[in-house]
């Protein structure tokens, strides 16, 4: 018959401790319904300020990106984000959110951070007031590249 000795118990104890330590490191978090939590995309750009909207006077005109402005599309003008960047805009008063593509430059009014198309402003419920406090977030890496308009002006 096998009689465990002192070394057997110490070895067993060491194995159990290592197992517990390693199992704690490998733990997956769930949302309570068995689904794994996935990290939300982290914002690479954030800005808070006043948004306004533009529409009728610019509808059908060429934007800085070369596209024709359609006030019914989900687009926006921003002074510095690269053209083609997609951003999420949140109305900080009602928490409504929209995704828009930066296709133009502006706004040129003091203290404004973004000019939204009429449709985007409507979905955020800032169309009637004309302005609203918003947060702008981009989750994709922002690549710095010259705008297509700048290339046209320099003859490139």
C-alpha positions in Angstrom: 0.0 0.0 0.0 1.2 3.5 -0.9 1.9 5.8 2.1 2.3 9.4 1.0 5.2 11.2 2.6 6.0 14.7 3.4 7.4 15.5 0.0 4.3 14.2 -1.7 2.1 16.6 0.2 4.4 19.5 -0.5 4.5 18.7 -4.2 0.7 18.4 -4.3 0.4 21.7 -2.5 2.7 23.4 -5.0 0.8 22.0 -8.0 -2.6 23.2 -6.5 -1.2 26.7 -5.9 0.2 27.0 -9.4 -3.1 25.8 -10.9 -5.0 28.4 -9.0 -2.7 31.2 -10.0 -2.7 30.2 -13.6 -6.4 29.8 -13.8 -6.9 33.3 -12.4 -4.7 34.7 -15.2 -6.7 32.9 -17.9 -10.1 34.0 -16.8 -12.5 35.4 -19.4 -15.0 38.1 -18.5 -18.6 37.8 -19.6 -21.5 40.1 -19.6 -23.6 37.9 -17.3 -25.3 36.1 -20.2 -22.3 34.0 -21.1 -21.2 36.4 -23.9 -17.6 37.5 -23.8 -17.1 41.3 -23.3 -15.2 42.9 -26.2 -13.3 46.1 -25.6 -15.1 49.0 -27.3 -13.1 50.7 -29.9 -11.1 53.5 -28.4 -11.5 57.0 -29.7 -8.4 58.3 -31.5 -9.8 61.9 -31.8 -12.2 63.8 -29.5 -13.5 67.3 -29.6 -16.3 69.1 -27.8 -18.0 72.3 -28.9 -20.8 74.0 -30.8 -22.1 72.4 -34.0 -24.1 74.2 -36.6 -25.6 73.1 -39.9 -25.5 74.2 -43.4 -27.7 73.3 -46.3 -29.8 75.3 -48.9 -27.1 77.8 -50.0 -24.5 75.1 -50.5 -26.7 72.3 -51.9 -25.4 71.1 -55.3 -22.1 72.8 -54.9 -18.7 71.2 -54.9 -17.2 70.5 -51.5 -13.5 70.5 -50.6 -13.4 66.8 -51.2 -14.6 67.3 -54.8 -18.0 65.7 -54.0 -21.2 67.5 -54.7 -22.9 68.6 -51.4 -26.2 67.0 -50.8 -27.9 68.4 -47.7 -29.9 65.1 -47.3 -26.7 63.0 -46.8 -24.8 62.4 -43.6 -21.8 64.6 -44.2 -20.1 67.5 -42.4 -17.5 70.2 -42.7 -14.5 70.3 -40.2 -11.6 72.7 -40.3 -8.8 70.2 -39.9 -9.8 66.5 -39.9 -8.7 64.8 -43.1 -11.4 64.7 -45.8 -13.1 61.3 -45.9 -12.8 60.8 -42.1 -15.9 59.2 -40.5 -16.8 60.6 -37.1 -19.5 60.0 -34.6 -21.2 63.2 -33.4 -23.2 63.1 -30.2 -25.7 65.8 -29.1 -24.7 66.3 -25.5 -28.1 67.6 -24.5 -30.1 64.5 -25.6 -27.4 61.9 -26.3 -28.5 61.3 -29.9 -25.7 60.1 -32.1 -25.0 60.1 -35.8 -22.1 59.1 -38.0 -21.0 61.5 -40.7 -18.2 61.7 -43.2 -16.0 64.9 -43.4 -16.4 66.1 -47.0 -15.9 69.8 -46.6 -14.0 72.6 -44.7 -15.6 74.8 -42.2 -17.3 76.0 -40.1 -16.2 79.6 -40.5 -18.4 81.0 -37.7 -16.5 81.8 -34.5 -16.6 79.1 -31.7 -18.1 76.4 -34.0 -16.3 73.0 -34.3 -18.3 71.3 -37.0 -20.9 72.2 -39.7 -23.4 69.3 -40.2 -25.6 68.6 -43.2 -29.3 69.4 -42.7 -30.0 65.6 -42.4 -27.4 65.1 -39.7 -28.6 68.1 -37.8 -32.2 66.9 -38.1 -31.3 63.4 -36.6 -29.5 65.1 -33.7 -32.4 67.4 -33.1 -30.4 70.6 -33.5 -31.9 71.7 -36.8 -34.6 73.9 -35.2 -32.2 75.7 -32.8 -29.5 75.9 -35.5 -26.7 75.0 -33.1 -26.0 72.5 -30.3 -23.3 71.3 -28.1 -21.7 68.1 -29.4 -18.8 65.7 -29.0 -17.0 64.6 -32.1 -15.2 61.2 -32.0 -13.2 59.3 -34.5 -12.4 55.7 -33.7 -10.4 54.9 -36.8 -6.8 56.1 -37.0 -6.7 59.5 -38.6 -4.3 59.6 -41.5 -2.8 62.9 -42.3 -2.9 63.5 -46.1 -3.3 66.6 -48.2 -6.9 67.3 -49.3 -7.8 66.8 -52.9 -8.7 70.5 -53.1 -5.2 71.5 -52.0 -3.8 69.3 -54.8 -6.0 71.0 -57.3 -4.8 74.5 -56.2 -1.1 73.6 -56.4 -1.5 71.9 -59.7 -0.4 68.5 -58.5 
